[in-house]
Amino acid sequence: MSSDNSEQRDFWSDAAGPKWVRLQAQMDQLMQPVLDVVWDRAGLAQGQRVLDVGSGTGTSTLQAADQVAPDGHVTGADISDSMTALARTRTHGRPGVSLILADVANHAFQTQSFDAVVSRFGVMFFADSVAAFANIRAAMVPGAQITFAAWADIPDNPFFTTPARIAKSVVGAPPRPDPDAPGPFAFREAGRVSGILSGAGFRDTQIETLDVLLDGGSDPAALSRTMCQIGPADVALRFAGADAATTETLENALCEAMREFETPDGLRIPAAVHVVTARA
Ligand SMILES: C[S@@+](CC[C@H](N)C(=O)[O-])C[C@H]1O[C@@H](n2cnc3c(N)ncnc32)[C@H](O)[C@@H]1O
């Protein structure tokens, strides 16, 4: 199987990365409930050396560093130069943190140098997942725990299905991507995930499928604008070559659809997420 992740590198550096950089605060608010579950299951401890896989704009790296301070260390590794540039700015001067711009699938990590590995949505993008996880495992102390979050079933994730449905009604549907290809839903089947981990030499794999409420803030218009820049609505708009007026039509339609998720605490979007743990 090919282990070439250059397509993902280009996507996360040049296409998606600048948007994640622009939307960092909103994305962090939205996804914090997922990170909270990762921290709960990871049980990081003071003094640990942690690898954060697909560290993006740096939020998870910073929060992990808080948990292992004062003498622990977190290495954030990401393939996206644009997202890593923001992460560098955000972590500048912060003790116990370093960032590397790297493809974790084949980066030459120091062998057995991490006490824990964590990731929020950063492990579903490898061309050869078994080889990538084997490379990560080799960097872990034997017995160390990896903990990561990955999206579960597509129909249980309206953060994706609602924009896809509304976009289809406004601009039409783009060709359906192969959900097994590297991408957000590549790990939706728990059996496939355990096969990848055991193939990479991990043991004691546990996969919990949790219902999480994403925090969409309190402004449906802002959330729908975000959704039109990232994910299925963005793909549909770009495929259709939509102009500004059509984009605004879709934003308004999505804004209306977001009302379904209004609660007294703000917009809460149900999500189904696998939280996976395994030992090196
Ligand atoms: C969905 S984003 C999640 C970012 C971050 N973990 C978060 O939760 O905000 C996926 C991240 O994985 C990174 N990524 C994808 N393939 C990678 C690879 N082979 N090596 C390192 N990072 C990778 C992307 O650049 C991107 O930052």
PDBQT file of the ligand as one rigid body, heavy atoms in Angstrom, charges set to zero:
ROOT
HETATM    1  C1  LIG A 301      -9.077  17.450  11.545  1.00  0.00    +0.000 C 
HETATM    2  S1  LIG A 301      -7.534  18.225  11.815  1.00  0.00    +0.000 S 
HETATM    3  C2  LIG A 301      -7.408  18.142  13.579  1.00  0.00    +0.000 C 
HETATM    4  C3  LIG A 301      -6.394  19.097  14.127  1.00  0.00    +0.000 C 
HETATM    5  C4  LIG A 301      -6.274  19.095  15.660  1.00  0.00    +0.000 C 
HETATM    6  N1  LIG A 301      -5.883  17.792  16.158  1.00  0.00    +0.000 N 
HETATM    7  C5  LIG A 301      -7.565  19.535  16.293  1.00  0.00    +0.000 C 
HETATM    8  O1  LIG A 301      -8.295  18.702  16.835  1.00  0.00    +0.000 OA
HETATM    9  O2  LIG A 301      -7.848  20.756  16.250  1.00  0.00    +0.000 OA
HETATM   10  C6  LIG A 301      -6.400  16.948  11.291  1.00  0.00    +0.000 C 
HETATM   11  C7  LIG A 301      -4.949  17.281  11.516  1.00  0.00    +0.000 C 
HETATM   12  O3  LIG A 301      -4.143  16.145  11.204  1.00  0.00    +0.000 OA
HETATM   13  C8  LIG A 301      -3.000  16.595  10.508  1.00  0.00    +0.000 C 
HETATM   14  N2  LIG A 301      -2.430  15.475   9.723  1.00  0.00    +0.000 N 
HETATM   15  C9  LIG A 301      -3.017  14.800   8.707  1.00  0.00    +0.000 A 
HETATM   16  N3  LIG A 301      -2.179  13.845   8.246  1.00  0.00    +0.000 NA
HETATM   17  C10 LIG A 301      -1.039  13.919   8.987  1.00  0.00    +0.000 A 
HETATM   18  C11 LIG A 301       0.207  13.218   8.965  1.00  0.00    +0.000 A 
HETATM   19  N4  LIG A 301       0.440  12.219   8.096  1.00  0.00    +0.000 N 
HETATM   20  N5  LIG A 301       1.169  13.574   9.864  1.00  0.00    +0.000 NA
HETATM   21  C12 LIG A 301       0.936  14.601  10.749  1.00  0.00    +0.000 A 
HETATM   22  N6  LIG A 301      -0.216  15.297  10.796  1.00  0.00    +0.000 NA
HETATM   23  C13 LIG A 301      -1.198  14.969   9.927  1.00  0.00    +0.000 A 
HETATM   24  C14 LIG A 301      -3.533  17.735   9.657  1.00  0.00    +0.000 C 
HETATM   25  O4  LIG A 301      -2.522  18.573   9.165  1.00  0.00    +0.000 OA
HETATM   26  C15 LIG A 301      -4.471  18.419  10.631  1.00  0.00    +0.000 C 
HETATM   27  O5  LIG A 301      -3.823  19.371  11.423  1.00  0.00    +0.000 OA
ENDROOT
TORSDOF 0
